Amino acid sequence: MANTPETLRLACEQLAQLTGREPESVSSFRRTDDGWQLTVEVVELSRIPDTTSLIASYEVELDEDGGLTGYRRVRRYERGRADEKNR
């Protein structure tokens, strides 16, 4: 298996192919018994000003070889808004 940065890059590429949207960042990642689990932030709707763009968080699962085995959108939010619990 590739090193961690390479694994994250490959996961983002695979997610982009499936969703048609370019991932903006990986906000979290961790090893699991079966591979990796990541949270990837994706711009779903660009707006002006940029702070009002609509962002989605996707939970992405990878196998030991870095192959994407599943993903799901877990959250949508405006870029400029903090979570209520983090204010």
Order of alpha helices (4+ residues) and beta strands (2+ residues): alpha-beta-beta-beta-beta
